[in-house]
Amino acid sequence: MVSGDAAMRRVLVFAYPLRWRFVGAGLLAAGTEAAGLGLMAAATWLLATAAGQPPLIALSIAIVLVRALAIGRGVLRYVERLASHDAVLRMVTEVRARIFAALVDRPPARRADALSRMVSDVDAVQDLVIRVLLPMAAAGLVAVAAVGTALLADPATALVLLAGLLVTGVALPLLAARLARHGSARLAPLRAAYAVDTVDLVHGAADLAAFGARPEYEARGAAHADELARVERALARRSFAVDAAATAFGGVTAMAVMITAMSRGLPGVWLAVLAVATLAAGELALSLLAAARKGAEIQGSLRRVAELLGEPATGASGGLALPDGSVHLRLRGAGVRYRADAPPALHDIDLDLPPGRRVAVVGPSGAGKSTLLALLTGAIAPDTGSVVADGTPITAFDRERWPGVVTGLLADAHLFHASVRDNLLLARPGATDGELVAACRTAGLGDWVDTHGLDVRVGEDGAELSGGQRQRLALARAVLADPQVLLLDEPTEGLDPGQADAVLAAVLAHRGDRSVVLVTHRLTGLDAFDEVLVLDGGRVRERGTQGWVRAHGG
């Protein structure tokens, strides 16, 4: 698990190229707050002075200043919004692209969880800048300027103001963050679970109805929604209590400042100015409370995002240069149990995958084949035994250094509502058209691409394609990624036997000396594999070689 500080550092790496834009936005935000504070002080001085009916010429400078600050505050706020959002959207675009590439390299266990990461979790990166860091920086600068100005008027009054701002601007925000952190740690996983429920109900409506499982899934979704609402209501109540305390303490600070100023013999006009300015400065504490609270709420999302972020990509498959054919994967007594009251999905699995080894996994539905692939990708961790890569546990594998080492065509491979080219470029953003077409030919989609081109749109999840075309396009993307260990889950599903054998042979020829793990129900076309594992009930029932395949009708 990435720590909170490490997650923030990893995310803010993407802000560094835009640092001067953010500095400008921060200064504009500070100018906006300073203009608001100055407007309150100047307007108070103008009203208090005008009550004595001095000559109009004595008020002219204050009148112009009030108008300038009123107009300037709105202009500064508008320009600050443009500058900050322009910078943060550039940053978030890069973050989304990196997460997109990471999810292609290492698909998560559930696609709805990926959706949560791509949408709500990545929005936390935007909130970190717009709603946390910039407000804190602006409020801090203005608070320092306010105390410095009060110091010029009277040191004792400045000390009282400083004490009040430390309570409302530091102590209470820290309390708000601590209270929010207790409840907000559950928000991100609850939202992800609710997203999974929604996807299951919408996209699986027909299957759920056919098996009579819709009421169960609706009840689970309603339970997650109720729990999410309960946590949010608890956070709202705590937020209200802290906000009320900050408002009340702001009034107390204003009274203390005024009493101190009176004891120091300051003129009555300046008493009013200091009191109102203190109230205005206290308003900054509310923005700090909101920033601290939001910072605590997004910690979970930032950690989830940071887990998928690494250093900027430079390699062909979206990361640093991969060591050619050197990754050695091993499963030793690996077991997975999804529920304590259910049989294990996998039990005591041993598998050796040195570079270049080809292993086929066969067995009936529910035998544990997809769970085995999830173990290899690191999407799930073994409950017993171990999964290691070159001696390193796969759950702690250095994916920032070797991204895309273990990936491929899994059962939930997703096609986006974009062109064939865009879907393929997810695997290798810098690939040429020739490389894209070559990958399609390897996957048996060459003739179709020659006819329709790379710019034809495939529809939502490949809805504009036939089942076989959709599968081959997803396979072409896996081939283009060229990972060191290619995982294939029924890659030729939807193809006739002859075409399926031809596509599989082409993919294996393309792989050369890189490893392949194939999950399939078919025994034909497996002569090229070094080992065949027969899974049933989560256990390896048989291990075969080429002779075993031929003996069993392959």
C-alpha positions in Angstrom: 0.0 0.0 0.0 1.4 3.4 -1.0 1.6 5.8 1.9 -0.3 9.1 1.8 2.8 11.3 1.4 4.3 8.9 -1.2 1.0 9.0 -3.1 0.9 12.8 -3.1 4.5 13.0 -4.3 3.9 10.4 -7.0 0.9 12.4 -8.3 2.5 15.8 -8.0 5.4 14.6 -10.3 2.9 15.3 -13.1 2.6 18.9 -11.9 6.3 19.6 -12.1 6.3 20.4 -15.9 3.5 22.8 -15.3 4.9 24.3 -12.1 5.0 27.9 -13.3 1.4 27.7 -14.4 0.5 26.5 -10.9 2.6 29.3 -9.3 0.8 31.9 -11.3 -2.6 30.4 -10.4 -1.6 30.4 -6.7 -0.6 34.0 -6.8 -3.8 34.9 -8.6 -5.8 33.0 -5.9 -3.9 34.8 -3.1 -4.5 38.1 -4.9 -8.2 37.3 -5.0 -8.4 36.6 -1.3 -6.3 39.7 -0.5 -8.6 41.8 -2.6 -11.6 40.5 -0.7 -9.9 41.2 2.6 -8.7 44.7 1.5 -12.2 45.5 0.2 -13.8 44.8 3.6 -11.1 46.8 5.4 -11.3 49.8 2.9 -15.1 49.8 2.9 -15.3 49.8 6.7 -12.8 52.7 6.9 -14.8 54.6 4.3 -18.1 54.1 6.1 -16.7 54.9 9.6 -14.9 57.9 8.3 -17.8 59.2 6.3 -19.9 59.1 9.4 -17.9 62.1 10.6 -18.9 64.0 7.5 -15.4 65.0 6.4 -14.7 66.9 3.1 -15.4 64.7 0.1 -11.8 65.1 -1.0 -10.7 63.2 2.1 -12.8 60.1 1.0 -11.9 60.1 -2.7 -8.9 57.8 -2.5 -10.9 55.3 -0.3 -13.8 55.5 -2.8 -11.6 54.7 -5.7 -9.8 51.9 -3.8 -13.2 50.3 -2.9 -14.3 50.3 -6.5 -10.9 49.0 -7.7 -10.9 46.2 -5.2 -14.5 45.2 -5.9 -13.8 45.0 -9.6 -10.3 43.5 -9.2 -11.6 40.7 -7.0 -14.0 39.5 -9.6 -11.4 39.8 -12.4 -8.7 38.1 -10.4 -11.1 35.2 -9.5 -12.1 34.7 -13.1 -8.5 34.7 -14.4 -7.4 32.5 -11.5 -10.1 29.9 -12.4 -9.0 30.0 -16.0 -5.3 29.6 -15.1 -5.8 26.9 -12.4 -8.2 24.8 -14.4 -6.1 25.0 -17.6 -3.0 23.8 -15.6 -4.8 21.1 -13.7 -6.7 19.7 -16.7 -3.4 19.4 -18.6 -2.0 17.5 -15.6 -5.1 15.3 -15.2 -5.0 14.4 -18.9 -1.4 13.1 -18.5 -2.5 11.2 -15.3 -5.4 9.6 -17.1 -3.2 8.5 -20.0 -0.7 6.9 -17.6 -3.4 5.1 -15.7 -5.0 4.0 -19.0 -1.7 2.5 -20.0 -1.2 0.8 -16.6 -4.7 -0.7 -16.8 -3.9 -2.1 -20.2 -0.6 -3.6 -18.9 -2.3 -4.9 -15.7 -6.0 -5.2 -15.9 -7.8 -5.1 -12.5 -10.0 -7.8 -11.2 -13.2 -5.9 -12.1 -13.7 -3.5 -14.9 -16.1 -1.3 -12.9 -13.3 -0.8 -10.4 -11.2 0.4 -13.4 -14.0 2.7 -14.3 -13.9 4.1 -10.7 -10.2 4.7 -10.9 -10.5 6.4 -14.3 -13.3 8.7 -13.2 -13.9 9.4 -9.5 -10.4 8.4 -8.3 -8.6 10.5 -11.0 -10.9 13.4 -10.2 -9.2 13.3 -6.8 -6.0 14.5 -8.5 -7.9 17.5 -9.8 -9.4 18.1 -6.3 -5.9 17.9 -4.7 -4.7 20.9 -6.7 -7.9 23.0 -7.1 -9.6 22.4 -3.8 -6.6 21.6 -1.5 -3.2 22.9 -2.4 -4.2 26.2 -4.1 -6.7 27.3 -1.4 -4.2 26.5 1.3 -1.4 28.4 -0.4 -3.6 31.4 -1.0 -5.0 31.5 2.5 -1.6 31.1 4.0 -0.1 34.0 2.0 -3.0 36.3 2.8 -3.0 35.3 6.5 0.7 36.2 6.7 0.0 39.5 5.0 -2.9 40.3 7.3 -0.8 39.6 10.5 2.1 41.7 9.0 -0.3 44.6 8.3 -1.7 44.4 11.8 1.8 44.3 13.2 2.4 47.7 11.7 -0.7 49.1 13.4 -0.1 47.5 16.9 2.1 44.5 17.8 -0.3 43.3 20.6 -3.3 43.3 18.3 -1.3 41.4 15.7 -0.4 38.7 18.3 -4.1 38.3 19.2 -4.9 38.1 15.5 -2.1 35.5 15.0 -3.4 33.4 17.9 -6.9 33.4 16.5 -5.7 32.5 13.0 -3.6 29.6 14.3 -6.7 28.1 16.0 -9.1 28.7 13.1 -6.6 28.2 10.3 -4.4 25.4 11.7 -5.9 23.6 14.7 -9.4 23.3 13.5 -8.4 22.2 9.9 -6.3 19.5 11.4 -9.2 18.4 13.6 -11.5 18.5 10.5 -9.0 16.4 8.5 -8.7 13.8 11.3 -12.5 13.5 11.7 -13.0 13.2 7.9 -10.2 10.6 7.6 -12.0 8.2 9.8 -15.1 8.1 7.6 -13.6 9.0 4.2 -11.4 5.9 4.1 -14.5 4.0 3.3 -15.8 6.3 0.6 -13.6 5.2 -2.3 -14.1 1.4 -1.9 -17.8 2.0 -1.3 -18.1 4.0 -4.5 -16.1 1.4 -6.4 -18.4 -1.4 -5.0 -21.4 0.7 -6.0 -19.9 1.1 -9.5 -19.5 -2.7 -9.8 -23.1 -3.2 -8.7 -24.3 -0.7 -11.3 -22.3 -2.3 -14.1 -23.5 -5.7 -13.1 -27.2 -4.6 -13.1 -27.0 -2.6 -16.3 -24.8 -4.8 -18.5 -25.8 -8.1 -17.0 -29.5 -7.5 -16.8 -30.4 -10.3 -19.2 -28.2 -12.9 -17.5 -29.3 -11.9 -14.0 -33.0 -12.2 -15.1 -32.4 -15.5 -16.7 -30.8 -17.0 -13.5 -33.2 -15.3 -11.2 -30.4 -13.4 -9.5 -31.6 -9.9 -10.2 -33.3 -9.3 -6.7 -30.1 -10.5 -5.0 -27.9 -8.0 -7.0 -30.4 -5.2 -6.5 -30.4 -5.8 -2.8 -26.6 -5.8 -2.7 -26.6 -2.5 -4.7 -29.1 -1.0 -2.4 -27.1 -2.0 0.7 -24.0 -0.4 -0.7 -26.0 2.8 -1.6 -27.4 2.9 2.0 -24.0 2.4 3.5 -22.5 5.1 1.2 -25.2 7.5 2.2 -24.8 6.8 5.9 -21.0 7.5 5.7 -21.6 10.7 3.8 -24.3 11.9 6.3 -21.8 11.2 9.2 -19.2 13.2 7.5 -21.6 16.0 6.9 -22.6 16.2 10.5 -19.0 16.4 11.6 -18.2 19.0 9.0 -21.1 21.2 10.3 -19.9 21.0 13.9 -16.3 22.0 13.0 -17.5 24.8 10.6 -19.8 26.1 13.4 -16.9 26.1 15.8 -14.7 28.0 13.3 -17.3 30.6 12.7 -17.9 31.1 16.4 -14.1 31.3 17.1 -13.8 33.8 14.3 -16.2 36.1 16.1 -14.4 35.6 19.4 -11.1 36.5 17.7 -12.7 39.7 16.3 -13.9 40.7 19.8 -10.5 40.0 21.3 -8.8 42.1 18.6 -11.2 45.0 19.2 -10.8 44.8 23.0 -7.0 44.7 22.6 -7.0 47.6 20.2 -9.2 49.7 22.5 -6.8 49.0 25.4 -4.0 50.2 23.3 -5.7 53.5 22.6 -6.2 53.0 18.8 -8.7 55.5 17.1 -12.3 54.3 16.8 -12.1 54.1 13.0 -9.3 51.7 13.2 -11.1 49.6 15.8 -13.9 49.0 13.3 -11.4 48.3 10.5 -9.5 45.8 12.6 -12.7 44.0 13.8 -14.2 43.7 10.3 -10.9 42.7 8.8 -10.5 40.0 11.4 -13.9 38.6 10.6 -13.0 38.6 6.9 -9.7 36.9 7.7 -11.7 34.3 9.7 -13.6 33.5 6.5 -10.3 32.2 5.1 -10.4 29.6 7.9 -13.5 28.1 6.4 -11.8 27.7 3.1 -8.9 26.0 4.9 -11.4 23.7 6.7 -12.9 22.7 3.4 -9.4 22.1 1.9 -8.2 20.0 4.9 -11.4 18.0 4.8 -11.2 17.4 1.1 -7.5 16.4 1.4 -8.4 13.8 4.0 -11.3 12.5 1.9 -9.3 12.0 -1.3 -6.4 10.1 0.4 -7.8 6.7 -0.4 -8.4 7.7 -4.1 -4.9 9.2 -4.3 -3.4 5.9 -3.0 -5.3 3.9 -5.5 -4.2 6.2 -8.3 -0.6 6.2 -7.1 -0.5 2.4 -7.2 -0.8 2.6 -11.0 1.5 5.5 -11.6 5.2 5.3 -12.1 7.9 7.3 -13.9 7.1 8.8 -17.3 7.0 6.2 -20.1 9.8 5.9 -22.6 9.8 2.3 -23.7 8.0 0.6 -26.6 5.3 -0.9 -24.4 4.6 2.2 -22.4 7.4 2.1 -19.9 11.2 1.8 -19.4 13.1 -0.6 -21.6 12.3 -4.2 -20.7 15.0 -6.8 -20.1 14.8 -9.2 -23.0 13.4 -12.5 -22.1 14.8 -12.5 -18.5 11.7 -12.7 -16.3 11.1 -16.0 -14.6 7.7 -16.6 -13.0 7.1 -19.3 -10.4 4.0 -20.4 -8.5 4.7 -22.5 -5.5 1.8 -24.1 -3.7 -0.4 -21.1 -4.6 -4.0 -21.2 -3.4 -6.9 -18.8 -3.6 -10.1 -18.9 -1.5 -12.7 -16.2 -2.3 -14.9 -17.0 0.7 -14.2 -18.8 3.9 -17.3 -21.0 3.6 -16.5 -22.0 0.0 -14.0 -24.5 -1.5 -10.8 -22.9 -2.7 -10.8 -21.5 -6.2 -7.2 -22.7 -6.6 -5.3 -25.2 -4.4 -1.6 -26.0 -4.2 -0.7 -24.9 -7.7 2.9 -25.3 -8.9 3.9 -23.7 -12.2 7.3 -22.8 -13.6 7.5 -20.2 -16.3 11.1 -19.6 -17.3 11.7 -17.3 -20.3 10.3 -18.8 -23.5 8.2 -21.5 -21.9 4.7 -22.2 -23.3 2.0 -23.6 -21.1 -1.6 -24.4 -22.0 -4.2 -24.7 -19.3 -7.4 -26.7 -20.0 -10.4 -27.7 -17.9 -14.1 -27.2 -17.6 -15.8 -23.9 -16.7 -15.2 -23.0 -13.1 -12.0 -25.1 -12.9 -10.0 -22.0 -11.8 -8.3 -21.1 -15.1 -9.2 -17.4 -15.0 -8.2 -17.2 -11.3 -4.8 -18.6 -12.3 -4.3 -15.8 -14.8 -5.3 -13.3 -12.2 -2.6 -14.6 -9.9 0.0 -14.3 -12.7 -1.0 -10.7 -13.4 -0.9 -9.8 -9.7 -4.6 -8.7 -9.8 -5.2 -11.0 -6.8 -2.7 -12.3 -4.2 -2.5 -15.9 -3.2 -4.0 -16.9 0.2 -1.4 -19.7 0.4 1.8 -20.3 -1.3 3.6 -17.7 -3.3 3.9 -16.1 -6.8 7.4 -14.8 -7.5 9.1 -13.1 -10.5 12.9 -13.5 -10.5 12.6 -14.1 -6.7 10.4 -11.1 -6.0 6.8 -11.6 -4.8 4.5 -10.6 -7.7 2.4 -8.4 -5.5 5.5 -6.3 -4.8 6.9 -6.6 -8.4 8.7 -3.6 -9.7 6.2 -2.6 -12.3 7.5 0.9 -12.5 10.8 -0.5 -13.8 9.3 -3.3 -15.9 5.7 -2.2 -16.9 3.8 -4.6 -19.1 5.9 -7.7 -18.1 2.8 -9.9 -17.5 -0.3 -9.0 -19.5 -2.4 -10.2 -22.4 -5.9 -11.0 -23.6 -8.0 -11.7 -20.5 -11.7 -12.6 -20.3 -12.8 -9.0 -19.7 -10.7 -7.3 -22.3 -12.5 -4.1 -23.1 -12.8 -2.3 -26.5 -13.6 1.4 -26.3 -16.0 3.4 -28.4 -13.2 4.7 -30.6 -11.4 3.7 -33.8 -9.4 0.5 -34.4 -6.3 2.6 -34.3 -7.1 4.2 -31.0 -7.9 0.8 -29.4 -4.6 -0.6 -30.6 -2.5 2.4 -29.6 -3.4 1.7 -26.0 -0.9 -1.1 -26.0 1.9 0.9 -27.6 1.3 4.6 -28.0 4.2 5.1 -30.4 3.4 2.3 -32.8 3.4 3.0 -36.5 0.5 2.1 -38.9 2.6 -0.7 -40.3 3.1 -2.2 -36.8 -0.7 -1.9 -36.1 -1.5 -3.7 -39.3 1.1 -6.3 -38.7 -0.4 -7.0 -35.2 -3.9 -7.3 -36.9 -2.5 -9.8 -39.4 -1.0 -11.9 -36.6 -4.4 -12.0 -34.9 -6.2 -13.0 -38.1 -7.8 -9.6 -38.7 -5.6 -8.5 -41.6 -8.1 -8.8 -44.4 -10.8 -6.9 -42.4 -8.4 -4.1 -41.7 -7.3 -4.0 -45.4 -11.0 -3.5 -46.3 -12.2 -1.1 -43.6 -9.0 0.6 -42.5 -7.7 1.6 -39.0 -10.0 4.6 -38.6 -13.3 2.7 -38.5 -15.1 3.0 -35.1 -15.8 -0.2 -33.3 -18.7 0.9 -31.1 -19.2 0.6 -27.3 -17.2 -2.5 -26.2 -16.9 -3.5 -29.9 -20.6 -3.5 -30.5 -20.1 -2.7 -34.2 -18.0 -5.9 -34.7 -18.9 -9.5 -34.7 -17.8 -11.6 -31.8 -14.9 -13.1 -33.6 -13.7 -9.7 -34.9 -14.0 -8.2 -31.5 -11.9 -11.1 -30.0 -9.2 -10.8 -32.7 -8.9 -7.0 -32.3 -8.4 -7.5 -28.5 -5.9 -10.2 -29.4 -4.1 -7.8 -31.8 -3.7 -5.3 -29.0 -2.2 -8.0 -26.7 0.2 -9.0 -29.5 1.2 -5.4 -30.1 2.0 -4.9 -26.4 4.5 -7.7 -26.7 4.9 -8.5 -22.9 7.5 -10.9 -21.7 4.8 -13.2 -20.5 1.7 -13.2 -22.7 -1.5 -14.5 -21.1 -4.3 -15.6 -23.4 -7.8 -16.4 -22.1 -9.7 -18.2 -24.9 -8.1 -16.0 -27.6 -9.8 -17.8 -30.5 -13.3 -17.9 -29.1 -15.9 -17.3 -31.8 -13.6 -18.6 -34.7 -14.1 -21.8 -36.6 -11.6 -24.6 -35.8 -9.3 -24.1 -38.8 -9.1 -20.4 -38.4 -8.6 -20.7 -34.6 -5.6 -23.0 -35.2 -4.1 -20.7 -37.8 -4.4 -17.6 -35.5 -2.9 -19.4 -32.5 0.0 -20.7 -34.6 0.6 -17.1 -35.9 0.6 -15.7 -32.4 3.1 -18.3 -31.2 5.4 -17.7 -34.2 5.3 -14.0 -33.4 6.2 -14.5 -29.8 9.5 -16.2 -30.6 11.3 -16.9 -27.3 8.9 -15.1 -25.0 6.6 -17.0 -22.7 3.0 -17.8 -23.3 0.2 -19.0 -21.0 -2.9 -20.1 -22.9 -6.3 -20.9 -21.3 -8.6 -22.8 -23.5 -11.3 -25.5 -23.7 -9.8 -26.9 -27.0 -7.1 -29.6 -27.2 -6.3 -29.0 -30.8 -3.3 -26.8 -31.8 -1.5 -27.5 -28.5 1.4 -29.5 -30.0 3.6 -26.3 -29.8 3.2 -26.1 -26.1 5.8 -27.4 -23.6 3.3 -28.4 -21.0 -0.4 -28.8 -20.6 -2.1 -28.4 -17.2 -5.5 -29.9 -16.7 -7.4 -28.0 -14.0 -10.5 -29.3 -12.3 -12.0 -28.0 -9.1 -9.1 -25.7 -8.5 -6.5 -28.5 -8.6 -4.0 -29.7 -11.2 -5.4 -33.1 -12.1 -2.9 -33.9 -14.8 0.2 -32.5 -16.4 0.9 -33.4 -20.0 3.4 -32.9 -22.8 3.0 -33.0 -26.6 2.6 -36.8 -26.4 -0.2 -36.3 -23.9 -2.0 -33.9 -26.2 -1.8 -36.3 -29.1 -3.0 -39.2 -26.9 -6.1 -37.1 -25.9 -7.1 -36.2 -29.4 -5.1 -33.0 -29.9 
